[in-house]
């Protein structure tokens, strides 16, 4: 299976990075091909979406010539599975990951359907703190018509023992993907 993993956190090593590392390890061991883009640590290599507004009734995206256009999107278009990885930032996703997702705009029709998806999320709050982030992912995945086949929610990830269990859960999820 061709897997594209998009992460958003700038923290190294961070809790969501540990989930991503474990998932990737399991997925590779299961024989999958994984392309990973750590957006939070590569923000100087891409631009947010730019729109030209002088088209009545429709916005036109201005496509930057950067790593998202030249590397990430071709991999994403070819992917069977998309893994979205974020830590909880003020009840939402990381800004860098959101900037990459916003760049789906130019590829909207090509990206719709025929993909599976997994979400890996970490944060220091209790599970109820993740409600808006989970709703965002639910709505995005429904809109993209991607089948949501798994997730790891690492609440209370400040607790090393709890985080270790979630990291193992991410590894097992990656290992199960075929």
C-alpha positions in Angstrom: 0.0 0.0 0.0 1.2 3.5 -0.8 0.9 5.6 2.4 1.3 9.4 2.7 1.8 10.7 6.2 1.4 14.4 6.9 2.5 15.7 10.3 2.1 19.2 11.6 4.0 19.6 14.9 7.3 21.6 15.0 8.3 19.8 18.2 11.2 17.4 18.0 10.8 15.0 19.6 7.2 15.6 20.3 4.3 13.4 21.3 2.6 13.4 17.9 6.0 12.7 16.3 6.3 9.6 18.5 2.9 8.4 17.3 4.0 9.0 13.7 7.3 7.3 14.2 5.6 4.2 15.7 2.9 4.0 13.0 5.6 4.4 10.2 7.7 1.7 11.7 4.8 -0.7 11.8 3.6 0.2 8.4 7.0 -0.4 6.8 7.4 -3.7 8.7 4.1 -4.7 7.1 5.6 -4.1 3.7 4.0 -0.7 2.9 5.6 2.2 1.1 5.5 5.3 3.4 6.2 8.9 2.3 6.3 11.3 5.2 6.1 15.1 5.2 6.8 16.8 8.5 5.2 20.1 7.7 5.8 21.6 11.1 9.5 21.4 10.7 9.6 22.4 7.0 7.4 25.6 6.9 10.2 27.5 5.2 9.9 25.2 2.2 6.2 25.9 1.3 3.6 28.7 1.2 0.0 28.7 2.4 -2.6 28.8 -0.3 -2.9 32.0 -2.2 -6.2 32.9 -3.9 -6.9 35.4 -6.7 -10.3 37.0 -5.9 -11.0 38.9 -9.1 -13.1 36.0 -10.6 -16.8 36.6 -9.8 -18.4 33.5 -8.3 -15.2 31.5 -8.0 -11.8 31.8 -6.5 -8.7 30.8 -8.4 -5.8 29.3 -6.5 -2.4 30.5 -7.4 -0.1 27.5 -7.4 3.3 28.2 -5.7 6.3 26.3 -7.1 7.3 24.7 -3.8 7.7 21.3 -2.1 4.0 20.8 -1.6 3.3 21.2 -5.3 6.4 19.4 -6.6 6.7 16.5 -4.1 3.8 16.2 -1.6 0.8 16.5 -4.0 2.1 13.9 -6.6 2.6 11.5 -3.7 -0.8 12.3 -2.2 -2.6 11.9 -5.5 -1.0 8.4 -5.9 -1.6 7.3 -2.3 -3.9 4.6 -1.1 -3.9 5.7 2.5 -3.5 9.2 4.0 -2.3 9.5 7.6 -3.0 12.9 9.2 -0.9 13.5 12.4 -1.4 16.5 14.7 -1.0 17.5 18.3 -3.8 19.5 19.9 -3.2 23.2 19.6 -5.9 25.4 21.2 -8.6 22.7 20.4 -7.6 22.4 16.7 -4.9 21.0 14.4 -1.3 22.4 13.9 -1.1 25.4 11.7 1.5 23.8 9.4 -0.7 20.8 8.8 -3.7 23.0 8.1 -1.6 25.0 5.6 -0.9 21.7 3.7 -4.5 20.6 3.9 -5.6 24.0 2.5 -3.4 23.3 -0.5 -5.7 20.4 -1.4 -7.8 23.1 -3.0 -6.2 22.9 -6.4 -6.5 19.1 -6.4 -10.0 18.8 -4.9 -11.6 16.7 -7.6 -8.6 14.4 -8.0 -8.3 13.8 -4.3 -11.9 13.0 -3.6 -12.7 9.4 -2.9 -10.7 6.2 -3.4 -8.5 6.7 -0.4 -8.4 5.4 3.1 -7.4 7.6 6.1 -6.1 7.4 9.6 -5.7 10.1 12.2 -3.0 10.2 14.9 -3.6 12.9 17.5 -1.8 13.7 20.8 -2.2 16.4 23.5 -2.2 17.2 27.1 -5.9 17.4 27.6 -8.6 15.0 28.6 -10.6 13.3 25.7 -13.3 16.1 25.8 -10.6 18.7 24.9 -10.3 17.0 21.5 -13.9 17.4 20.5 -13.4 20.2 18.0 -10.3 18.7 16.5 -12.0 15.3 16.0 -15.0 17.1 14.5 -12.7 18.9 12.0 -11.1 15.6 11.0 -14.5 13.9 10.7 -15.9 16.7 8.5 -12.7 16.8 6.4 -12.6 13.1 5.8 -16.3 13.0 4.9 -15.9 15.9 2.5 -12.9 14.2 0.9 -14.8 10.9 0.8 -11.9 9.1 2.4 -12.8 6.0 4.4 -11.6 6.6 8.0 -10.1 3.2 8.9 -8.4 4.0 12.2 -7.2 6.5 14.7 -5.1 6.9 17.8 -6.1 9.6 20.3 -3.3 10.1 22.8 -5.0 12.2 25.5 -3.0 13.0 28.6 0.2 12.5 26.6 2.2 14.3 29.3 1.9 11.0 31.2 4.8 8.9 30.0 3.0 5.6 30.8 -0.1 6.6 29.0 1.8 7.9 26.0 3.8 4.6 25.8 0.5 2.7 25.4 -0.6 5.1 22.7 2.7 4.8 20.9 2.3 1.0 20.9 -1.3 1.4 19.7 0.0 3.5 16.7 2.7 0.9 16.0 0.1 -1.9 16.0 -2.2 0.2 13.7 0.6 0.7 11.3 1.5 -3.0 11.4 -2.1 -3.9 10.6 -2.3 -1.8 7.4 -2.0 -3.9 4.2 
